[in-house]
């Protein structure tokens, strides 16, 4: 499971989860890496999710996206 913390309330936020190959540079502008948009602060990783790194961004109620989090392997 992938989980994260935020500053303040997550009530009006959604979170975009991106997946990249471990040796790949993180670029959230490439939509092919977006795997889900969730409410709450966790994402259940699929089986065999090793070999990838993940980053998360926050989306406010106007869908303005934050910078990417640090990557997690």
Order of alpha helices (4+ residues) and beta strands (2+ residues): beta-beta-beta-beta-beta
